[in-house]
């Protein structure tokens, strides 16, 4: 009876012990060499954000057939064409919107360091080849992107809502001029369109490649653990 009880106690406690798959995965945490090379490639793709615009805001109106636009780079904000920023600031004066002054935007000084940290982190993940580190890199990537979107939304809200009606020439009660977070929006006779720039697409591609590698490596390692 005592042996039977002991046997039942062991069998009843099996669920609390690591499974065969879990034990196998714990000793095989490494990513395949080809995947590690691709992770380094994905991380290096972030270097393109230093040479290409992250985001674009285009303004289309009949009186500007050539279009107007603002490009948000990792460390600067400038017009899509040489004089666009000056033209946009002049137009903003009519509606009471404050002047866009890139030198006063603190985020443009912080973003290069954040991107550099993500790039170096990604390279370290590729060198070390640990699946958990890759997952942590992807989660950090998402957090950085979300913080960036929230900050961009708040920036647009501030410029579009906090208007100087006392000195504005065009006054429309209840009207705001916040650009869309992404997509298009009609602002008086202008159609404002907000979308990623080529540097932004490079960052998106970097994340997607990292995610595909993580999914592939996770499925591969679980499959190998089941067959072990």
VMD Tcl script that draws the C-alpha trace (Angstrom):
set ca {
  {0.00 0.00 0.00}
  {2.85 2.39 0.87}
  {4.59 1.68 -2.47}
  {1.34 2.18 -4.34}
  {0.78 5.46 -2.53}
  {4.32 6.54 -3.35}
  {3.78 5.65 -7.02}
  {0.50 7.61 -7.13}
  {2.23 10.59 -5.51}
  {4.91 10.61 -8.21}
  {2.44 10.14 -11.06}
  {0.14 12.78 -9.63}
  {2.98 15.27 -9.48}
  {4.12 14.79 -13.08}
  {2.30 17.94 -14.19}
  {4.50 20.05 -11.89}
  {7.70 18.69 -13.45}
  {9.18 20.14 -16.67}
  {7.89 18.33 -19.74}
  {10.22 16.60 -22.18}
  {9.78 19.46 -24.68}
  {10.51 22.09 -22.05}
  {13.65 20.26 -20.92}
  {14.84 19.90 -24.53}
  {14.20 23.57 -25.29}
  {16.05 24.62 -22.15}
  {19.26 22.99 -23.40}
  {18.77 24.12 -27.03}
  {18.20 27.86 -26.75}
  {20.42 28.81 -29.67}
  {19.29 30.13 -33.04}
  {20.60 28.62 -36.26}
  {23.60 30.40 -37.85}
  {21.66 31.52 -40.93}
  {18.99 33.08 -38.71}
  {21.65 34.83 -36.66}
  {23.10 36.38 -39.82}
  {19.61 37.56 -40.82}
  {19.09 39.12 -37.37}
  {22.31 41.10 -37.78}
  {21.10 42.15 -41.25}
  {17.76 43.26 -39.76}
  {19.58 45.29 -37.11}
  {21.90 46.90 -39.67}
  {18.85 47.89 -41.74}
  {18.07 50.37 -38.94}
  {21.14 52.35 -40.03}
  {19.09 53.45 -43.06}
  {17.00 55.59 -40.72}
  {19.99 57.93 -40.42}
  {19.96 58.62 -44.16}
  {16.26 58.42 -45.07}
  {13.13 60.15 -43.67}
  {11.16 58.25 -41.04}
  {7.82 59.93 -41.74}
  {6.17 62.26 -44.23}
  {3.23 64.64 -43.98}
  {2.03 65.72 -47.43}
  {-0.30 68.69 -47.99}
  {-2.20 68.88 -51.27}
  {-4.30 71.87 -52.36}
  {-5.35 73.42 -55.70}
  {-3.17 76.50 -55.17}
  {-0.12 74.29 -54.66}
  {-0.12 71.90 -57.63}
  {3.46 70.87 -56.83}
  {2.37 69.94 -53.30}
  {3.81 70.78 -49.91}
  {5.23 68.45 -47.33}
  {7.21 67.92 -44.15}
  {9.75 65.15 -43.69}
  {10.53 63.89 -40.19}
  {14.03 62.46 -40.03}
  {15.70 60.82 -37.06}
  {17.47 64.07 -36.13}
  {15.76 66.81 -38.13}
  {12.51 68.04 -39.62}
  {12.53 69.75 -42.98}
  {10.37 70.51 -45.98}
  {9.81 67.97 -48.71}
  {11.02 70.70 -51.08}
  {13.60 73.38 -50.13}
  {11.09 76.11 -49.16}
  {8.20 73.96 -47.97}
  {8.73 74.44 -44.23}
  {8.77 78.24 -44.62}
  {5.61 78.11 -46.75}
  {3.84 75.85 -44.21}
  {4.82 78.15 -41.32}
  {3.46 81.10 -43.29}
  {0.16 79.28 -43.87}
  {0.01 78.25 -40.21}
  {0.29 81.91 -39.23}
  {-3.09 82.58 -40.87}
  {-4.86 80.00 -38.71}
  {-3.06 80.86 -35.47}
  {-0.84 77.78 -35.37}
  {2.57 78.29 -33.82}
  {5.68 78.16 -35.93}
  {7.30 74.76 -36.47}
  {10.85 75.13 -35.19}
  {12.83 71.86 -35.54}
  {15.57 73.15 -33.20}
  {13.07 73.26 -30.31}
  {11.91 69.64 -30.74}
  {13.79 67.64 -28.11}
  {12.83 64.27 -29.62}
  {15.07 64.96 -32.62}
  {18.04 64.94 -30.25}
  {16.95 61.75 -28.46}
  {15.89 59.57 -31.41}
  {19.40 59.02 -32.84}
  {20.53 57.54 -29.52}
  {17.45 55.33 -29.22}
  {17.92 54.00 -32.75}
  {21.61 53.41 -32.14}
  {20.76 51.40 -29.01}
  {18.23 49.29 -30.95}
  {20.77 48.68 -33.71}
  {23.51 47.56 -31.32}
  {21.04 45.46 -29.33}
  {19.97 43.67 -32.51}
  {23.56 42.96 -33.50}
  {24.21 41.55 -30.01}
  {21.17 39.27 -30.37}
  {22.52 37.95 -33.66}
  {25.97 37.32 -32.19}
  {24.68 35.62 -29.03}
  {21.97 33.71 -30.91}
  {19.46 33.39 -28.05}
  {15.76 33.11 -28.89}
  {14.67 34.82 -25.66}
  {16.95 37.78 -26.41}
  {15.39 38.04 -29.87}
  {11.93 38.13 -28.30}
  {13.08 40.83 -25.88}
  {14.47 42.85 -28.81}
  {11.12 42.59 -30.61}
  {9.19 43.65 -27.50}
  {11.54 46.59 -27.01}
  {11.04 47.46 -30.69}
  {7.26 47.56 -30.18}
  {7.58 49.71 -27.06}
  {9.85 52.21 -28.85}
  {7.43 52.37 -31.81}
  {4.41 52.90 -29.55}
  {6.18 55.65 -27.60}
  {7.08 57.27 -30.91}
  {3.49 57.15 -32.18}
  {2.12 58.56 -28.93}
  {4.68 61.35 -28.97}
  {3.88 62.13 -32.63}
  {0.15 62.22 -31.84}
  {0.69 64.58 -28.89}
  {2.95 66.80 -31.01}
  {0.26 67.02 -33.71}
  {-2.44 67.63 -31.10}
  {-0.49 70.50 -29.56}
  {0.13 72.21 -32.88}
  {-3.35 71.55 -34.22}
  {-5.42 72.49 -31.17}
  {-3.48 75.16 -29.26}
  {-4.17 78.04 -31.65}
  {-3.60 81.75 -31.18}
  {-7.08 82.98 -32.16}
  {-6.23 86.51 -31.06}
  {-3.77 86.94 -33.93}
  {-5.26 84.41 -36.38}
  {-6.61 85.75 -39.65}
  {-8.79 82.71 -40.37}
  {-10.99 81.80 -37.40}
  {-13.36 78.83 -37.58}
  {-14.93 77.92 -34.20}
  {-14.49 74.27 -33.28}
  {-11.96 73.67 -36.08}
  {-8.61 72.04 -35.33}
  {-5.69 71.40 -37.64}
  {-4.12 68.27 -36.19}
  {-2.58 66.13 -38.97}
  {-3.68 62.49 -39.10}
  {-1.58 59.95 -37.25}
  {-1.60 57.85 -40.41}
  {-3.79 58.19 -43.50}
  {-5.54 61.25 -44.92}
  {-7.59 64.08 -43.45}
  {-9.20 67.20 -44.91}
  {-8.01 70.46 -43.32}
  {-9.90 73.34 -44.95}
  {-8.87 73.20 -48.61}
  {-5.81 71.04 -47.87}
  {-5.70 67.27 -47.85}
  {-3.13 66.19 -45.26}
  {-1.68 62.72 -45.68}
  {0.60 61.11 -43.10}
  {2.58 57.99 -43.97}
  {5.96 56.32 -43.32}
  {8.98 57.54 -45.22}
  {11.56 55.22 -46.74}
  {13.49 55.16 -43.45}
  {10.30 54.27 -41.61}
  {9.67 51.38 -44.01}
  {13.24 50.18 -43.39}
  {12.52 50.10 -39.64}
  {9.23 48.26 -40.24}
  {11.04 45.74 -42.45}
  {13.67 45.23 -39.75}
  {11.00 44.40 -37.18}
  {9.06 42.10 -39.55}
  {12.22 40.17 -40.45}
  {13.06 39.74 -36.76}
  {9.51 38.56 -36.03}
  {9.57 36.03 -38.88}
  {12.88 34.65 -37.61}
  {11.54 34.34 -34.05}
  {8.40 32.49 -35.23}
  {10.48 30.20 -37.44}
  {13.04 29.42 -34.72}
  {10.33 28.83 -32.10}
  {8.44 26.39 -34.35}
  {11.67 24.65 -35.39}
  {12.86 24.16 -31.83}
  {9.48 22.86 -30.65}
  {9.41 20.45 -33.59}
  {12.91 19.20 -32.80}
  {11.98 18.83 -29.12}
  {8.91 16.70 -29.99}
  {10.99 14.46 -32.22}
  {13.88 14.12 -29.77}
}
mol new
graphics top color blue
foreach p $ca { graphics top sphere $p radius 0.5 }
foreach p [lrange $ca 0 end-1] q [lrange $ca 1 end] { graphics top cylinder $p $q radius 0.2 }
display resetview
